[in-house]
């Protein structure tokens, strides 16, 4: 049973399908692992044992009767604490939302339940999802799998930690500026950022609605494809036969390559070499529109976030960690004309990017320029916190600003990922590219 905890979700589903794995026993194995893990309370904000057992027993019965609902029927996963779950506290990592217990499941959780997946519980996260670090002194800070003293990456910190530490087969997170991909990269997982507007955010606590997306954190690209299908209640992408031969990959230059730390830089170079050896053509590409879009970040993200949460924050500001509260307040004085003009400019820049990338299968860049920072230093050194938080989210933010589908893959170097960005609503194509890249990288 211990081996089950680190198997891919797809392999667990196949084991259930042929009778090698009993779904109820599988869920009990995960619940026991959560109960025994010394960091479990820093990873899970709540476990839903009764729900998990009931769902697992129903899945086991369907398997015995040959009535499985899909390839992941009976597989236990975790949910970031911003997805509403009926009768269970959903507080988005914030003391401002203490006692918030929704009456209904978020739409994506309802879809997953209908597909037979088992809900293990809710995972800790950055406050209101507004930090890429995963540091949360107001509730809990999940540990990085590669360094117990370091943060796990945010804001889907607990989602990543639950999978990396063998406490869930996969985790569902959200990504507004990198919140799926950063923790996935730092914990050696696959993290899929979907295109804004593709997967339902109904019943998810918002941050900046025009950028908010839902996506899975998984062990494999196959798992990410299967979970995407579950979340949006569609047929999974066919990954068979995916190959890098003849693919054109744009190696993005300028901003995303600045100030890389040694390990991520070396891991990226080595990963690119493996992709090239597997048949892909890697072409350096400069995209000035990305640099220009980066300058709009404070106006676009902070203004919408403060517009969403300003009244709640100012009603009791002492309930927030100071640096995150200050980041929200950075949007307080953005004028409506400036906000509208920034969006109009971003829409034009997205058009320039789409034209430039039309001849490529994906754009490449390091997932994060840095390694997971030490949690204690982040608490003690304010300047370090600001520098690391901004650097952490810089590369991932390209995908959000340009409105893209994006995915991070492990490179084989601890806490170093490589990111592939595809076209808006191009998840099917991107997942096939990622499947081929994953094979080359492994």
N, C-alpha and C positions, 0 to 999 in steps of 0.2 A: 504493500500500500504506500510506503514512503516514495517509491518510484512514481506513483501517480501524481504526486504533488508538483513535479517538475516536468511532466509531459505536456506537449502542446494540447490546446483545446480540441483540435481536430483529431489527434491520436486518441484522446480520451473518448471522444464521440465514436470513433471507429471501434474502440474496445467495448463500449456499451452496445454498439450495434451487433457485434458478433457474440456477445455474451461473456466476454472475458472480464468485463468490469460491470459491477452492479452499481447503478446510479446512487442508490441509498447509501451503500458502503463508501462510495467515493465522497459523498457529501460529509459523512461522518469523519472520514480521514481529514478533510479540510477543517472541519470544526474542531477536531482534536488538535490539529496543528496550530490553529489560531489560539486555542486555550492554553497551549504549552509554550508558545513563543514569547520570549522576554520583551519583545518590542511590540507585541500585538496591540496594546492600548495606544501606542503612538501611531499605529497604522490604521486600525479600524476605529471609527467614531461610534459605531454601533454594529453589533452582529444580530442577524435575524434568524436565530436557530429554529424557531417553530415554523416559520415560513419556509426556510431552506429544507427542513426535513419533510414537510408536507409536499413540496414541489419535487423533491428527489424521489420520494416514495411513489408519486404519481408517474414520474418518468420511468422508474424501474418497472412499474406495472405495464406501461405502454411498450417498453422494450420486450418484455416477456410475451406480449400479445402481438408483436409485430406491427405496432401502431405508432412508431416513433414519428415525431412531428418534423424532424429535420436532422441534419448532421451534428448539431450541438445539443440536442435534446438530452437533458440530464447532466449537462456540464455546469459546474458551479463557478460563478464569477462575482466580482465585487463592483460596487457603484460609488462613484465620487459623491461626496455629501452635498451636492447641489441638485441632484436628481430626486424629485419628489417620490417618496415611497409611502403608501398609505399606512398610517398608524405608527410610523417610525420618524423620529426627529430628523429633519432636514434643515441644517443651519448654515450651510455654505462656509464652514470653518470660522464663523463669526459669532462672538458673544452678543452682537446686536440682534441676532435672530434666535437667541435662546428660547426654547419652548415652542418653536415653530414645528408643528406636526401636521403635515398635509393629509387630506382625506382621500386623495387619489394618487395613483402612480403616474409618473411622467410618461409621456407617450412612448418613448424609447424603452422604458422599463416594461411597460405593458406589452409592447411588441416582443421583447425578449421572453417574457413570461409565457406569452401565447406560443412561442417557438419551443418552449420546454426548458429553457435555461433556468438554473437554480440561483436565487439571490442569496448570497452569503451575508451581505450587510453593506454598510456605508463606510467610506474611507475618508480620512482626514485630508485637508487641503489648505492652501493659502487663504487668508481672509478674503471672502467675496471674490476669490480667484484672481486677485490683482497683484501677483508677484510670481516671477519665474524661479525663485529660489526654493520655495517649499518651507521656509522658516515661519513658524507660527507659534510664538510664545503665549498667545492667548488661549489656544486649545492644545495642540500637540504638533511636534515636528517629527515626521517619519524619517528613519535613517536610510542613507544610501546603502545599497547592497555591497558596494565595494569599499566603503569607509564608514564605519559606525559613528564616527564623530562628524561626518559631513552631512549636509542637507541632501535630500533626495531629488530636488528639482521640483518646480511648481508650475502651475498651481495644482496639478493632479498628482501630488506627492504620494499620498497614501495609495492611490490606484497603482502606481508603478511599484511601490514597495510591497504591496500585497502579492503581486505576481512574482517579483524578483526573489522574495523570501519564501516562496512556495506556499502562500496562504490564499491563493486564488488561481484559477486556470487562466484568467484574463481579467482586465479591469476596464471599466468604461469611464472615460474622463471627458473634459471639455478643453477647447483650445481657442483662445481669443487672440493671443500673441505668441504662443509657443507652449501652452500649458499641457498638451499631450506629448509633444515631441521632446522637450527638454528633459522631463523625468524619465521618459523612455530611453533617451540617449544615455543619461547618467546611470541608468540601471541595466544597461545592455539588453534592451527590449526593442521591439518594433512598435512604432507609434504612428498612427494614421490621423492626419488632420484632414477632415472633409471640407468641401467647399461650403462656404456660408450659405445657408438656405437649403442645402440638400437634405440633411437629416434634421428631423423635428427637434426643436428646442422647447416644445410645449411641456410645461411642468418642470423646467429647469430654471434654477435661480439665475437671472441674467447678470452680466457685467456690462458689456457693450453690444447691444443686440445685433448691430449691423456686422460685427466681426465674430460673434459667438458661434462656435461649431461644436459638434459632438463627435468623438472618435474613440476607438479602442486602443489599449496598450496590451501587447500580446508577445508571445514567444516567437511567432513566425508570421510571414506574410500571408500564408494560407489562413491562419487564424484571423488576421485582420480582415481578409476578404469575406470570410464566413460571418464574422460579427457585423461587418457593414451591412450585409444582406439581412441579418436579423434586425438590426436597429431600424432599417427603413422598410422592412417587410417586403423584400425583393428576392429574386433568384441570385445566388452567388455568382461572382465573376469566374469564368473558366480560366484557370491558370495553366492548363496543360500546354506543353510545348513552348513555353516562354523561353526566349533566347535573346542574348545580347548581340548576336551576330547581325551586323548591319545597322545597329542602332546608333543614333547621333545624340550624344549627351553634351550639353553646354556647361562648361566649367565656369561658373560665375566669378568674375573678378571684382576688384575694387573693395567696397565696404565689407563684404562678408569675409574677405581674406585679411583684413587689418587686425593687428594686435592678437593674432592667434597664439595661444600658449603652446609650448613645445609638444606635449603629448597629442593634443587634437590635431596639430599641424602634421606631425609625422604619421598619425593614423589615417588622416585624409589622403595624404600622398600615397601611402601604401595601398589603401583601398582603391584609389583611382587606377593605380597600376594593375590591380587584379581585374578591374572592370575592363580595362583596355586589353589585357591578355585574353579575356573571355570573348573578345570580338567587337566591343563597342568602340566607336570613334569618339574621342574626347576632344572637344574644341573649346579653347578659351574664348569667353564672350564678355565684353564690357557692356553694362546696361546702365547708362546715366540716369534713366528714369527711376531706378531703384534708389540711388543716392538721394534724388530729389524727394521721393516718397517718404524716405526715412525722416526727413525734416518735418513732415506733417504729423508724426506719431503723437506728440504731446497734445496737439489740437484735437485730433480725431479720437484717440483712445480715452484720454483723461476727461475730456469734456463730456463724452457720452456716459462714462462711468460715474462722474460726479452728478450729472443730470439725473441718473438713475437712482443714486444712493445718497446724494447730498443731504437731503432732509433727515434721513435716518441716521446718518453719521453725526450731523450737528446736534441732534437731539440728545446724544450721549457719546461724545467723542472719546471719553476715557475708556470705553470698551474696545478700542482699536489699538493695535501696535502702531506706535508713532510714525515710522517710515511708510507704512502702507496708508495710514490716514493722510499723511502729507502728499502721497502720490495721488490719491483721489482729489485732494484739494488743489492740485496742480491744474485741474480743469475748471476750477470755480470761476475764473475771470475770462474764459474764452467767450468772445462775443458770438452771437448767432450769425452775423454776416461772415465772420472768420471761419466758423464751422462749416457753413454752406459752401464757401469758396474753396475750402480745403477738400471737401468731398468732390466738388466739381473738378478740381485739379487732379485728384487721385483717379477719378474715372478716366480722365484723358491719359494719365500715365499708364493705367492698366491696358488701355488700347495700344499704346506704344509697345509695351512689354509683349502683349499677345502677338503683335506683328513680328517682333524680333524673334520670338521663340517658335514661330509657326513651323520652322524646318527642323525642330529638335524633338526628340522623344521625351526628354526631361532636362531640367536644369539641376546641376550638382553644386553642393557646398557643404562645409562642415556643419553638423547639426548645432553644435555650441562651440564657441571659441575658447571656452575655459572648462576646467574640471570642477566637480562639486566643491564649493567652499566649505571651510570649517564653520560649524554652527556657532560655536562660542565666539569666534572672532567676529562673525556677522553681528552678534548681539553687542559686542564691546566697541566696535569700530564703525561709527556711522558712515564715514567716507567710503570705507571698504564695502559696506552694504550697498550703497548707492552705485558704486562703480561696478561691482559684480552683478547686481540685478540688471542693470542696463546692458552690460556686455552679454549676459546669459541669454537675453531675449532678442539680441540684435539680428542674428541670422534667421531664426525662426519667423521673426516678424515680416520678413520678405514675403512669405507665403500668405500671411493675413492681409498685408497691404495690397498685394497684387491680386488677391481674391482667388488663390489657387488651391488645388488639392496638393497635399504634400505628405511625405512619409520619411521617417528616420529608420535606418537599419544599423545594427551593431557592426562595428568594423573588426571585432576580435581584440581590440585594445580596450581595457576596462574604462567605462564611462566616456567613450569616444564614439560618436555616431556619424554617419554620413547621410545627408538629406537629399532627397530627390523631389523636385517640384514639377508637377504636371499642369495641364490646362485646367481652367475652371470647369467643374462638372466632369472632369476627365479621370475620375477614380478608376474606372475599369481599365483604361490604358495604363495608368500609373501603376496599378497593382501588378499588371503583367510585367512591366519594366522592373518593378521591385522584386518580383519573384525570380526573375533571371539574375538580377544583381545579387540577391541573397545567396543564390547557388554559387555564384562566383566568389563571394566574400567568405563563404564557409569552406 
